[in-house]
Amino acid sequence: MKRIDENGITADTGRTSRKSRHTEEIPRPISEHGVIGNLKTTALVATDGTIDFLCWPDLDSPSMFCALLDPENGGGFELAPHIPGARPIQMYIPDTNVLLTRWLGDTGSAEVVDLMPLLSEDSKVQGRLIRRLKVTRGKAKIHVRCWPRTDYARNTPRFEQAEGAVFITDDNGLSLRLQADIPLDLSEGELTAVINLKEGEQIDFVLDDLTSDEKEAKRLTTEDITAQIKDTIHYWQQWAGHSSYRGRWRESVNRSALALKLLTSKQYGSIAAAATFGLPEAPGGSRNWDYRASWIRDASFTVYALMRLGYQEEATAFTKWAADRADISHRGRLEIMYKLDGSRQVQEADLDHLAGYGGAQPVRAGNSAATQLQLDIYGELLDSIYISNKYGEAISHRDWLGICDVVDHVCEIWQQPDAGIWEIRREDREHLHSRLMCWVAVDRALRLAQKRSLAAPFGRWIETRNAITQDIWENFWNDEKKHFVKAKGSTEVDGAILMMPLVRFISATDPAWLSTLDVIGEQLADDSMVMRYKDADGLDGDEGSFATCSFWYVECLARAGRLPEARFNFEKLLLLGNHLGLYAEEFDCKGNFLGNFPQAFTHLALISAAFYLDRALDGRYGQWRA
C-alpha cells in the first residue's frame, strides 16, 4: 500500500525485509561507526546508516538500541538508501560531533545528518536525537526501520500512532515520541516505511524523550530542526576552537578531544571510560566488560589530556565531582569506579539473551571490578587535581581536607597487594604500577600543598614518599635482568611500567629505564602495537594489543630521544584509527578493533603522545613540569 504525503513524497507502508545485512556474523564491525552525543548519552551510527547502539536516557542507562551486540534482537534505527552500486562515506561536519553519512551512486546520491542537540535545562524534552535524510542527486528508495528494544533488549515497547508522530512507551516508564515527516507502518514491534525521494527532497526524524505528562510538547517544524542543527554545529565548533594545540596531527588531536568531550557528563562532571558495554577484547571470548562508568583512573587521565589542550572547565568540573567522592568516602578510601551520578557501580550481570558481538558471550552490564582494590587510582586522581589547581581554579578548603584524608589513606595502605591497573581477576599481588602511583599521589599532594601554602602533615608525607621510592628500587628492579618488573617476585614486564618516566619517577634517559624500555619493546611490541602483558591473567582466551600502551610506548621513545622511531610508530598507529579517527580499546593482530568504543584511555594517550612528540620534533623539549 502506497500513500502520498502533503509534500508529494511516496511512502510504501508495507513491512520491509529483515534479511540482507543481518545474515552476516558481524554485519557492522566496531570500526565502521561514528559516535554522536549530547553530554548525557551517546549513540553509534554505522556506515550503513543504522544506529545500532544507544543507551537511553543516560549513557549508563539500559540500552534501547543494541543491534551491535545482537543484530536480530538488539534493536536499532535504520535509514538505508537503496542506490545501485553506491559508495558509502562517513565524515563529521568539521570540528564537531555532528555526523554526516553519504551514499554516492551513478543514479543518485543521498546523505543523513545525525546529531543529538544539547538542550537547555528548562526544556520539556529530556533528550533528543535528530536524523535528517536528503537526496542530493537523482533519486533513491529509502528503507526505514526503527525497532527499539528497551531494558537491554528484554522488552519490546508499545507504539501509539498520533498525527505526525508515534509514541513509544514501556512498563519501565519510558516515554518517547518519534516525529516523522512520513507515515510509518506499525507492525511486529517495529516501525517501517519505504520512501521514494528525488533530488532536493528530505525527511526528518526526531526522537524525543518526554516526561509522562508532556505528550503535547511542541513538535518541531523543519525550520526548528534546521535551527537546532546549526546551533549544535556552532556549539561543537566553538568548543573545538578553544583548543590551544597548533602542532602536527592537529586533526587527530582535535578528534580525540571531541571524543573525550562526548564521554563527559554536563550534569555531574564525571567522565565515562567508554560509550559501550559488552564489546569483546578477544574475538568470540568472554572478556566482554561494561565500561560505561567513571573510572577514577581513566577520568583523571582524561582531565590531564584536556588540560594540555587548554580545556579548564572539564578539569574543574571533574575535580569537584571527585572531591565529593572523597568527602563522602570512609577515611579517604575511594571506589575505583562510580556511576556517572557518583553512586556506586551496579553489580555485574550476564545478559545471556543477547547473541554478543561476533558470538562473544556472555554480554555483561555492570562491572564486578568495582569491588577490587586498585591502589593506582589515588595517583591518577592526585595528579589530575594537582595539574588542575596548578593551571586553573584553586582547590577549596573543604575539598583539600577531603584530599588530605585520601593521601593519609594512601600512606597507610601503599604496601598492600592489589588487583592492579589491568583488573586481573585472580589473587592480588604487589604491582609496580600501583606502587608507582601511590608515590605519585603523595608527591603531587606535597607539591600542591607547597604551591598553594596549604596545611599538611609534610613530615609524614615526605617520609612515605621516600619509603615508596626505596621500595620500588629494592623490590621491583631486577639487577640480574637489568630491568624493572611488573610485580614483586616477578621477572616479567608489562605495559603499565611505561608510566614510570611519564609521571617523572625516573628520567626518560636513565640507563635503568632505557634497558627496561628495550625489554618492553622486545617482549610486548608487535611493530607499533604493544600488549599489556603476556602471562596468564586468570581469564579464558587471549586479548589483543592495548592501544593505550601503544601510544605510551611512542611517548617513551620520544622522551628517550629516539624521535625517528617514535614518529614512525605514531604514524603507523594513526593509520589504525577508523575512517573518522576514532579508536576502540585494543587491536587484533591485523589491526582490527577489539573492545569498547570509543575508548577514552586510547584517545587521551594519543593526545599525550602527539603533544610531547610534536614539541620534541621542533626541538622544544619543555613540558608541563610537576
Residue pairs with C-beta under 8 A, 6 or more apart in sequence:
1 12
1 13
1 14
2 10
2 11
2 12
2 13
3 10
3 11
3 13
3 183
4 10
4 11
5 11
5 181
5 182
5 183
7 181
7 201
9 181
9 182
9 195
9 196
9 197
9 201
9 203
10 195
10 196
11 182
11 183
11 193
11 194
11 195
11 196
12 193
12 194
12 195
12 196
13 183
13 184
13 185
13 192
13 193
13 194
14 185
14 192
14 194
15 185
15 187
15 188
15 192
16 143
16 144
16 145
16 192
16 193
16 194
18 72
18 145
21 27
21 28
21 48
21 50
21 71
22 71
22 72
25 358
25 359
26 357
26 358
27 48
27 71
28 46
28 47
28 48
28 50
28 52
28 67
28 68
28 71
29 592
29 593
30 68
30 279
30 357
30 584
30 593
30 594
30 597
31 578
31 579
31 584
31 592
31 593
32 46
32 47
32 48
32 578
32 579
33 44
33 45
33 46
33 47
33 52
33 53
33 68
33 578
33 582
33 597
34 44
34 45
34 90
34 92
34 99
34 101
34 114
34 580
34 582
35 42
35 43
35 44
35 45
35 97
35 99
35 259
35 262
35 275
35 582
35 597
35 598
36 42
36 43
36 45
36 97
36 98
36 99
36 114
36 115
36 116
36 262
37 43
37 59
37 97
37 116
37 262
37 275
38 116
38 117
38 118
38 119
38 127
38 128
39 118
39 261
39 262
39 264
39 265
39 266
39 267
40 57
40 58
40 59
40 127
40 265
40 266
40 267
41 54
41 55
41 56
41 57
41 58
41 59
41 61
41 116
41 127
42 54
42 55
42 59
42 116
42 262
42 263
42 275
43 51
43 53
43 54
43 65
43 114
43 116
43 129
44 51
44 52
44 53
44 54
44 68
44 275
44 276
44 597
45 51
45 90
45 99
45 101
45 114
46 52
46 68
47 88
47 90
47 101
47 579
48 78
48 80
48 88
49 78
49 79
49 80
49 81
49 101
49 103
49 112
50 67
50 76
50 77
50 78
50 79
50 80
51 65
51 76
51 77
51 78
51 114
51 129
51 131
52 65
52 66
52 67
52 68
52 71
52 74
52 76
53 63
53 65
53 66
53 67
53 68
53 69
53 275
53 276
54 63
54 64
54 65
54 66
54 77
54 129
55 61
55 62
55 63
55 64
55 292
56 62
56 63
56 64
56 127
56 174
56 176
56 209
57 126
57 127
57 209
58 340
59 263
59 265
59 272
59 275
59 292
59 340
60 272
60 292
60 293
60 339
60 340
62 150
62 151
62 152
62 365
63 74
63 75
63 149
63 150
63 152
63 153
63 277
64 75
64 148
64 149
64 150
64 174
65 74
65 75
65 76
65 77
65 148
65 149
66 74
66 75
66 76
66 149
66 152
66 153
66 278
66 354
67 74
67 75
67 76
68 74
68 276
68 279
68 357
69 278
69 279
69 354
69 355
69 356
69 357
69 363
70 153
70 354
70 355
70 356
70 363
71 355
72 355
73 149
73 153
73 353
73 354
73 355
74 149
74 153
74 354
75 147
75 148
75 149
75 150
75 153
76 145
76 146
76 147
77 131
77 145
77 146
77 147
77 148
77 205
77 207
78 143
78 144
78 145
78 146
79 112
79 131
79 133
79 142
79 143
79 144
79 205
80 142
80 143
80 144
80 145
81 103
81 108
81 110
81 133
81 135
81 140
81 141
81 142
81 143
82 140
82 141
82 142
82 143
83 103
83 105
83 107
83 108
83 109
83 110
83 138
83 140
84 105
84 106
84 107
85 105
85 106
86 103
86 104
86 105
86 108
86 109
86 110
87 103
87 104
87 105
88 101
88 102
88 103
89 101
89 102
89 103
89 104
90 99
90 100
90 101
90 102
90 579
90 580
91 99
91 100
91 102
91 580
92 98
92 99
92 100
92 255
92 258
92 580
93 99
93 100
93 113
93 233
93 236
94 237
95 236
95 237
95 240
95 241
95 254
95 258
96 232
96 233
96 236
96 237
96 240
96 258
97 115
97 236
97 258
97 261
97 262
98 113
98 114
98 115
98 229
98 232
98 233
98 236
99 113
99 114
99 115
100 111
100 112
100 113
100 114
101 111
101 112
101 114
102 109
102 110
102 111
103 109
103 110
103 111
103 140
105 138
105 140
107 138
107 139
108 135
108 137
108 138
108 139
108 140
108 199
109 135
109 136
109 137
109 138
109 140
110 133
110 134
110 135
110 136
110 140
110 142
110 197
111 133
111 134
111 136
112 131
112 132
112 133
112 134
113 130
113 131
113 132
113 134
113 229
114 129
114 130
114 131
115 129
115 130
115 228
115 229
115 232
116 127
116 128
116 129
116 130
116 232
117 128
117 130
117 228
117 231
117 232
118 232
118 235
118 266
119 125
119 126
119 127
119 128
124 210
124 211
124 214
124 217
124 218
125 208
125 209
125 210
125 214
125 217
126 209
126 210
126 211
127 208
127 209
128 206
128 207
128 208
128 209
128 228
129 206
129 207
130 204
130 205
130 206
130 225
130 228
130 229
131 204
131 205
131 206
131 207
132 202
132 203
132 204
132 205
132 225
132 229
133 142
133 197
133 202
133 203
133 204
133 205
134 197
134 200
134 201
134 202
135 197
135 198
135 199
135 200
135 201
135 202
136 199
136 200
137 199
138 198
138 199
139 196
139 197
139 198
139 199
140 196
140 197
141 194
141 195
141 196
141 197
142 194
142 195
142 196
142 197
142 203
143 192
143 193
143 194
144 182
144 184
144 191
144 192
144 193
144 194
144 195
144 205
145 190
145 191
145 192
146 178
146 184
146 190
146 191
146 192
147 189
147 190
147 191
148 157
148 168
148 176
149 155
149 156
149 157
149 189
150 156
150 157
150 170
150 172
150 174
151 170
151 172
152 351
152 354
152 365
153 351
153 353
153 354
154 353
155 170
155 171
155 172
156 189
157 168
157 169
157 170
157 174
157 176
157 189
158 168
158 169
158 170
159 166
159 167
159 168
159 186
159 191
160 166
160 167
160 168
160 169
161 186
164 179
164 180
164 181
164 219
165 177
165 178
165 179
165 180
165 219
166 177
166 178
166 180
166 184
166 186
166 191
167 175
167 176
167 177
167 178
167 215
168 174
168 175
168 176
168 177
168 178
169 175
169 176
173 212
175 209
175 210
175 211
175 212
175 214
175 215
176 207
176 208
176 209
176 210
177 206
177 207
177 208
177 210
177 215
177 217
178 184
178 191
178 205
178 206
178 207
178 208
179 204
179 205
179 206
179 207
179 208
179 219
179 220
180 203
180 204
180 205
180 206
181 203
181 204
181 205
182 193
182 195
182 203
183 193
184 191
184 192
184 193
185 191
185 192
185 193
195 203
197 203
204 220
204 222
204 225
206 220
206 225
208 217
210 217
220 228
236 258
239 258
239 261
240 254
240 257
240 258
242 310
242 311
243 253
243 254
243 257
243 309
243 310
243 311
244 309
244 310
245 253
245 254
245 308
245 309
245 310
245 610
245 611
247 253
247 610
247 611
247 614
247 615
247 618
248 610
248 613
248 614
248 617
249 570
249 574
249 610
249 614
251 581
252 574
252 577
252 581
252 606
252 610
253 309
253 606
253 607
253 610
253 611
255 580
255 581
255 582
256 305
256 581
256 603
256 604
256 606
256 607
257 305
257 306
257 309
257 311
257 603
257 607
259 582
259 598
259 600
259 603
260 271
260 302
260 305
260 306
260 600
260 603
260 604
260 607
261 306
261 311
261 314
262 275
262 598
263 271
263 272
263 273
263 274
263 275
263 302
263 598
263 600
264 270
264 271
264 272
264 302
264 314
264 317
264 318
265 271
265 272
265 294
265 340
267 341
268 321
268 340
268 341
268 342
269 314
269 317
269 318
269 320
269 321
270 294
270 299
270 318
270 321
270 338
270 340
270 341
270 342
271 294
271 298
271 299
271 302
271 303
271 314
271 318
271 600
272 291
272 292
272 293
272 294
272 340
272 600
273 291
273 292
273 293
273 294
273 295
273 298
273 299
273 337
273 596
273 599
273 600
273 601
274 291
274 292
274 585
274 595
274 596
274 597
274 598
274 599
274 600
275 292
275 596
275 597
275 598
276 291
276 292
276 596
276 597
277 288
277 289
277 290
277 291
277 292
277 363
277 364
277 365
277 596
278 288
278 289
278 290
278 351
278 354
278 356
278 357
278 360
278 363
278 364
278 365
278 596
279 288
279 357
279 360
279 584
279 594
279 595
279 596
279 597
280 287
280 288
280 356
280 357
280 358
280 360
280 594
280 595
281 287
281 288
281 289
281 543
281 544
281 585
281 586
281 594
281 595
282 360
282 541
282 542
282 543
282 544
282 594
283 358
283 360
283 588
283 594
284 358
284 359
284 360
284 541
285 360
285 540
285 541
285 543
286 360
286 361
286 362
286 539
286 540
286 541
287 539
287 541
287 543
288 356
288 357
288 360
288 361
288 362
288 363
288 364
289 364
289 367
289 369
289 596
290 348
290 364
290 365
290 366
290 367
291 367
291 585
291 596
291 599
292 340
293 337
293 338
293 339
293 340
293 345
293 367
293 370
294 321
294 337
294 338
294 339
294 340
295 336
295 337
295 377
296 322
296 325
296 334
296 335
296 336
296 337
296 338
296 377
296 380
296 381
297 336
297 374
297 376
297 377
297 380
297 421
298 600
298 601
298 604
299 318
299 322
299 384
299 600
300 318
300 322
300 377
300 380
300 381
300 383
300 384
301 380
301 384
301 600
301 601
301 604
301 605
302 314
302 318
302 600
302 604
303 314
303 315
303 318
303 319
303 384
303 387
303 388
304 383
304 384
304 387
304 604
304 608
305 603
305 604
305 607
305 608
306 314
306 315
307 315
307 384
307 387
307 388
307 391
307 392
308 607
308 608
308 611
308 624
309 607
309 611
312 388
312 391
312 392
312 393
315 384
315 387
315 388
315 392
316 388
316 392
316 393
318 384
318 388
319 384
319 385
319 388
319 389
319 393
319 395
319 399
320 399
321 342
322 381
322 384
322 385
323 385
323 395
323 396
323 398
323 399
323 402
323 403
324 342
325 334
325 335
325 338
325 342
326 332
326 334
326 399
326 402
326 403
326 405
326 406
327 398
327 399
327 402
329 335
329 402
329 405
329 406
331 405
331 408
331 409
332 402
332 404
332 405
332 406
332 407
332 408
332 409
332 410
333 409
334 377
334 378
334 381
334 406
335 344
335 345
335 370
336 369
336 370
336 372
336 374
336 377
337 345
337 367
337 369
337 370
338 344
338 345
339 345
339 346
344 370
345 366
345 367
345 370
346 365
346 366
347 366
347 368
348 364
348 365
348 366
348 367
348 368
349 364
349 365
349 366
350 362
350 363
350 364
351 362
351 363
351 364
351 365
352 361
352 362
352 363
354 361
354 363
355 361
356 362
356 363
357 363
369 419
369 423
369 425
372 418
372 419
372 423
373 416
373 418
373 419
373 428
374 418
374 419
374 420
374 421
374 423
374 434
375 410
375 413
375 414
375 416
375 418
375 431
375 434
375 435
375 437
375 438
376 418
376 420
376 421
376 431
376 433
376 434
376 436
376 437
376 438
377 437
378 406
378 407
378 409
378 410
378 437
378 438
378 441
379 436
379 437
379 438
379 439
379 440
379 441
379 444
379 503
380 437
380 440
381 406
381 441
382 403
382 406
382 407
382 440
382 441
382 442
382 444
382 445
382 448
383 440
383 441
383 444
383 503
385 395
385 403
385 444
385 448
386 444
386 445
386 447
386 448
386 626
387 624
389 395
389 448
389 451
389 452
390 448
390 451
394 452
395 403
395 448
395 452
395 454
400 454
403 445
403 448
404 445
404 456
404 457
406 441
407 441
407 442
407 445
407 461
408 457
408 460
410 438
410 441
410 442
410 464
411 442
411 460
411 461
411 464
414 435
414 438
414 464
414 468
415 430
415 471
416 428
416 430
417 427
417 428
417 429
417 430
417 431
418 428
418 429
418 430
418 431
418 434
419 425
419 428
420 429
420 431
420 433
420 434
420 487
420 496
421 431
421 433
421 434
421 496
422 494
422 496
422 532
422 533
422 537
424 537
424 538
425 537
425 538
425 539
426 537
426 538
429 487
429 488
429 489
429 490
430 475
430 487
430 488
430 489
431 486
431 487
431 496
432 472
432 476
432 484
432 485
432 486
432 487
432 488
432 496
432 497
433 486
433 494
433 496
433 497
433 499
435 468
435 471
435 472
435 476
436 472
436 499
436 500
436 503
436 505
437 499
437 503
438 468
439 465
439 468
439 469
439 472
439 505
440 503
440 505
442 461
442 464
442 465
442 468
443 465
443 626
444 626
445 456
445 461
446 456
446 458
446 461
446 462
446 465
447 626
448 454
449 455
449 456
449 458
469 505
472 505
475 488
476 484
476 485
476 487
476 488
477 483
477 484
477 485
477 512
478 484
478 485
478 491
481 491
481 519
482 512
482 515
483 493
483 512
483 515
483 516
483 518
483 519
484 493
484 497
484 500
484 512
484 513
484 516
485 491
485 492
485 493
486 492
486 493
486 494
486 496
486 497
486 533
492 523
492 533
492 534
492 535
493 516
493 519
493 520
493 523
493 524
494 524
494 532
494 533
495 520
495 524
495 530
495 531
495 532
495 533
495 546
495 548
495 549
495 552
495 553
496 532
496 549
497 516
497 520
498 517
498 520
498 549
498 552
498 553
498 555
498 556
499 552
500 506
500 513
500 516
501 507
501 508
501 510
501 513
501 556
501 559
501 560
502 552
502 555
502 556
502 559
502 608
504 626
506 512
506 513
507 513
508 556
508 559
508 560
508 561
509 559
509 560
509 561
513 560
514 560
517 556
517 557
517 560
520 530
520 553
521 553
523 534
524 530
524 531
524 532
524 533
524 534
524 549
525 531
525 553
526 545
526 589
527 569
527 572
528 550
528 553
528 554
528 568
528 569
528 570
528 572
528 573
528 576
529 544
529 545
529 550
529 573
529 576
529 587
529 591
530 545
530 546
530 549
530 550
530 552
530 553
531 543
531 544
531 545
531 546
531 549
532 543
532 546
532 549
543 586
543 594
544 586
544 587
544 588
544 589
544 594
544 595
545 586
545 587
545 588
545 589
546 585
546 586
547 573
547 576
547 583
547 584
547 585
547 586
547 587
547 599
547 601
547 602
547 605
548 585
548 599
548 601
548 602
548 605
550 569
550 573
550 587
550 605
551 570
551 573
551 602
551 605
551 606
551 608
551 609
552 605
552 608
552 609
553 569
554 566
554 569
554 570
554 573
554 609
554 613
555 566
555 605
555 608
555 609
555 612
555 613
557 563
557 565
557 566
557 569
558 566
558 567
558 609
558 612
558 613
558 616
559 612
559 616
563 613
563 616
563 617
566 613
566 616
567 613
567 617
570 609
570 610
570 613
573 606
574 581
575 591
576 583
576 587
576 591
577 583
578 593
582 597
582 598
582 603
583 593
583 597
583 598
583 599
583 602
583 603
583 606
584 593
584 594
584 595
584 596
584 597
584 598
584 599
584 602
585 594
585 595
585 596
585 597
585 599
585 601
585 602
586 593
586 594
586 595
587 593
587 594
588 594
612 623
615 621
615 622
615 623
